[in-house]
Amino acid sequence: MRAAAFLYPWDVVGDPDAPARLAGLGIDQVALAAAYHSTRALTPRHPRHRIVTARHSAVLYPPDPARWAGRELRPYTQDWVPGPDPFGAAARALADAGLEVHTWVVLAHNSRLGTEHPSVVVRNAYGDAYPWAPCIARPEIRGYLVDLAAEAAVRPGARGTELESCGWYGLAHLHAHDKIAGVRLSGAARYLMSVCFCPVCAGGYRELGVPPEELRAAVVRALEPLWSAGAASPDPAPTDREGEWAAVEALLGAEPAGVLRTWRDRAARTLRRAVVGAVRAAAPDGFRVLLHADPAAHRCGADPGVDPGEALADADGVVLPCTGGAAARAAVLGPFAGPRPAAATVAANLTIVSGMGGSPRTLAADAAHAARLGADELRLYHAGLAGEDDLAAVREALAELRDGAGEGP
């Protein structure tokens, strides 16, 4: 079972031992960040630092001045990793160690862009702006994301790409000092707090035959009881994606919910196809394009919702969030288990950092279970963040999988 690990360029740049150490895990491939959001990251083995603070979303290579000249929306550069091209330097070192390098590109998640250009972000039914979530229905955002994907994905030496957040972002966000848990929101309520009412989306609802003012009022009415004491919303199990959407319809009504879904599905689908098409047009033959995705079309975030059949027709495969127990893996992988294109990849993404909810010590069993559910590759999050004990467990698990001894539920 082919295995790849996620990595940041700063995990490699300045650490000459990193490529051999990563190759020694038993992985075949690295998904190396080329465009990434803001983060504060631990580097437990680097000889020069222990914490890297990426202050804002940025590309980790030199962007093409000609591509972005005169454009209001353009990628930000970084100054927290030394050198003009941290991605390129890390990619070359990893390739020299025998690892295949693919780019890891974050698209519709950019807090600095939204802060500096507040007119282009998602605005909820209350009028609150989400700076971290550019509205993917807006033409200027779509143009920016398509060009960013084509440039960031197809870096020299890369054999493929993995596109994160190629779809809607919403309320859920690992924001600094997040304090939004005072009222428990169900998955349905989080969806309603994520739908956009910017002028472009409002126009889309109107084209579908519903005045946006009426739709906005319906969303507010559906949410209003949740702010009252003791009025917690019903919450199906997180693995019950169909139940989650049924709860949206119960809160909002089937017809208004259908309008939201039609507009949002259309925006996500057309963006996805435009992005994948632009990457393929810029890439050499054999370049693989994978989407980070979730099989529930209404979900937002780093793994945005897709129709499984459409996603596997649009791209070369998907990377699915599979951290959790057997039920969580089945809920994500099951919808992709049917007939699919012969060359399509379904990769199970498993967290290997114990402190982030991962379970590296059950990796062999979890991977074997994912394989029985239809996964044919592994993604391991995240080889740069994991401590030594976690990496030792990963080495042991991958060796066990190579020997065919992994067992699962």
N, C-alpha and C positions, 0 to 999 in steps of 0.2 A: 504494500500500500504506500504510494508515494506520499512523502511528508515534506511540508514546507513550514518555515517559522517566520513570524513577523519580526522586523528589526528596524531600528532607526539608524541613519548614517552616523550619528554621534556615538553609537555603540561600537563603531569600527574605526572611525577617523581618530588617529592618535593612539590606537591600541594595536600594535603589530601582532599580538597573539590572538586577537579576536577571530579572524577568519578560520584558523586551524581549530580553535576551540569549538566554533560553531559546526564546522564540518565533522568534528568528532562526536557530535550528538547523534549522528546517524541520519540527518535530514538530507534531502536531495536538492532543496531549493530554498531561496530566501525571498520573502516579499518585503522589499526595502522601500521605506517611505520616500516618495519624491515630492509630494505635496501633502501637507499635514496641518492640522489645527493646533491651537495653543495647547500646551501641556506642561506639567512639571514631572520630570521622569527621573527615576532612580537609575544609576549606572553602577551596579555593585562591584564590578570587576575592573573598571577602567583605571588605568594608572595615573590619570591626571585629574579626575573629578568624580564626585559621587552623585551630584544632582545637576541636571540640565533643565533650565527653564526656557521653554520656547514661548515667548511672550505673546505671540499672535500667530494666526494662520500664515503660512509662508510656503514657498517652493524652496526645495533644497538643492537647486541647480540654478545656473544663470538663465533667466528667461530671455527669450528672443526679443530684442528691442524692436525689430521691424514688425513683429506680430502685434505688439501692444502699443505702438506709437499712436498718440492722440486719443487713446481710449480712456474713458473715465473709470471703468472697472478693469482692473488689471491685477495680476498676482503680486503679492508682497514678497520681498526678499528677506533674508534672515541674516543675523550677525552673531548667533550663539554657537555656531560650529565653524571652526577656522577653515580657511581656504575658499576659493571662488566656486568650487563645485563639490560640496560634500557628498552628494549622491554619487557622482561619477567616481570620486576617489574610493568610496566604500564599495561600490559595485565592482570596480576593477580588482580590489583586494579579495573580495569574496569569490569572484570568478577564478582568480589565480589559485584559490584553495579548492577548486573543483565544484563549487556550488553554482547552480543555475540561478540567475537573478531575474526577478520580475519586479516591476514597479508597483507601489502601493499608493494610490491616489485618492485623497479625500476631496469630495466635490462640494455638495450643498451644505457645508458646515463651516462658517467663517465669521467669527464674532467681530473682527476688526472691520471687515467689509460692511457688515450690517450697521456697525456703529458710525462709520464714516459716511454711509449712504443709507440713511434710515428709510428712504422711500421704497427700497427694493426688498424689504423683509416681510415675513409672515406677520400678519396682524390678526389677533384673535377676535372673537365676537364682541369683546369688551373694548376693542381698540388698542390693546396692549401690543407693543412691538416686540418681536423676538429677534434681537440683533444677530444671534448665532444661526438663524435659519433664513437664508435667502429664499424668496418665493420663486419656485421653479416654473410657475406659470408666466412669469414676466419675461418679455422678449429679451431685455437687456441681460438678465440673469442667464437665460438659456444660451445666448450667444457667448457670454463669458465662460460658462461651464463647458460648452462644447470645445472651445478653443483651448481652455486650460487642460481638458482631458487629452486632446490630441498632442499637446506639447509635453505635459508631465508624464503621460503614459509611455511614450515612445522615446525613451532615453537611450543613448548609445550603450550597446551591450545587453540591453534588456530583451528577454525572450518572450515576455508576456506582461500583462498588467492585471491588477485587482482593483476594481473601482468601488470605493466605499461611498455611502450617502449619495448614490446616483438616484435621487428621488426626494420625496418630501421629508423635511425635518419639522419637528413640532415642539411641544412643551417639554418633553423629556430631554434633559441635557445635563451632562456632568459639569455643571457650572461651578466656578469658584465660590466657596462658602454658600452653597445652595441651601435655601430655607423655604421650601415649598411643600413640606410634608405635614403642615399643621392640620390639613384636612385630607383624609384618605380618599384618593381618587381612583376609581376603577379604571380598567383599560378603556371602557367606553367613554368615561368622563375625560380621560387624557386625550382621546381622539377628538372629542368635541372642543377641548381647549387648544387643539392643534390646528383646526381648520382655519383657513385664511380668508379674510374679508378685505384684502387690499383692493384698490380700484380694478385691477385686472381680473382678480377672481370674482369680484362682484359683477363685472361685466359678463363673465362666463356663466354665472348662475342665471343672469337675466336672459342670456341666449338660450338657456335650457328651459325657459318658461317660468321661472320663479323670481319674483322681485327680491333682490338681495336683502332689502330691509326686512322683509318678512322672514327670510331664512335666518338672518342674524337674530331677530327677535325670538325665533323658535329655539335656536341654540341657547340663548340666554335663559329662556324659560325652562328648558330642560336641565340646565346646570344650576339654576337658582336654589332648588331645595338642598343641594349638596353643601351649601355654605351654612346651613342651619344646623344647630347642635343636634346630634343624634341621627342625622339624615344621611348616613353613609350610603353610597350607591352600591347596588348589588354587583358582585364581582365574581365572574366565573373564574375557574382555575386559569392561571397564566397560559397553560398549554391548550386551553379551549378557545381556539381562534374563531370558530364559527359562533360559539356562545358569546364571545366578545362583540362580534358584529351584531348579533341578535339583540344584545343589550343596547347598542347604539340605536337601533331601530325602535326599541321599546321606549327609550328616553326621548327620542326626537320625532318619531313617526316614520313609517316606511317610505313615504314619498319624499319628504325633505332629505332623509338620509340617502336615498337613491340619487338625488340631484348632486349632493356633495360628492358621493362616490364616483358618479359618472364624470364630473369635471376633474376631480383629482386623479382618477385613474388615467384619464386621457392625457393630462399634463405629464404625469410620470412616465407613461408609455412612450409618448413622443419624444420626451427628453432622453430617455434611455436609448431609443433607437438612433437619435441624432448623435449622441455621445459615442456609442459603439461604432456607428458608421464613420465618424470623424477619426476615431482611433485606428480603425482598420485602413482607412485611406492613407494615413500617415505611416503605417507600420509595414515592415517587411513581411514576406510570405512566412507562414507558420507561426506568426505572433498570436498568442492566446489572450483572449479578453474574457475575464471573469467578473461577475457582479456580486458584491455583498448584498444579501437579500433575505427576506422573510416570506414564507408562503401565504401570509395573511395580507391581502392587497391593501387593507386600510392602515396598516402599521407604518409608523414614521421612524426616522432615526438613521443611525449608521448602517443598519440592515433594512432598508426600506421595503415595503410590501410589493410583491410582484404576483402576477399570475404565473404559476410554475411552467406551464406549457409555453407561454409567450417568452418568458425569460430565457429558457433553453433554446428557443428558436432565434432570439435576438443576439445572444452572446454564446461564447464557447463553454460556458458553465457558470455555476454559482458557488459562493462560499456562504455556508449557513451557520448561524449561531447554535452550537450544540452543547454548550456548557450546561451542566445540570444532570439530573437523573435520567433513567431510561425513558420515562414518560416525556420529558422535555425533548430528548433526541427524536423520539418517534413522532412527536407533534410537528417538528420542523422538517424531518427527512421524509416522512410518510407521503406528503403531497407531491414529492419529486420522484416517487418510487415507480411510477408508471412508465410506459414506453417513452423513450427519449432518443434524440439523435445519437448515432453510434459513437461519435467522438465527444459528446457532451460530458463535462466534468461536474460531479457533485462532491464538493469538498466539505467535510465536517470540521468546523472551527471549534477547537477545544482550548480552554484556558489552562495554562500550565503554571500559573503563578498562584501559589497557595493563598497568599495574602490578598488576592483579588478574587477569591471565590473559586479558584481552579482546583483540580484534583490530579496532579501529576502522578500520584502513586496508583491511581486506577486507570491511567492512560491506556494501557494495553487492552484491558477489558472494555473500556468505553469505546475505543477505536474499533475493536472487533464487533461490538454491538452496532456501531454506526455503519460498518461495512455490510452487516446483514440487512440493514435497513436501506441499503442502496448507495451509500457513500463509497467513492472509489479513491479519494485522496484525503489527507489530513492537513489542517492548518493549525499551528500551535502559537497561541498568543500568551507570552511574548518572550522570545529568547533573550532579549536584552534586559528585560525587567526582572526575570526570574533569578532567585538566589541559587547558591551552589547545590543545596539539597534538592531543590526542585529540578535543576538540570540533571543531577545524577539520576533521579527517578525517570526523567525523560529518556536518557541514554539507555537505561535498563529496559524501559517499555518498548522503545523502537527496536532494540535488539530482539526482544521477545516476539514482536510482530514480524520481524524479518524471518524468524525461525518458525513462524506459523503457530505459535503457542498461545496467542491472545484468546481469552475467553470473555464473554460478556453476558449480560442478563438474557 
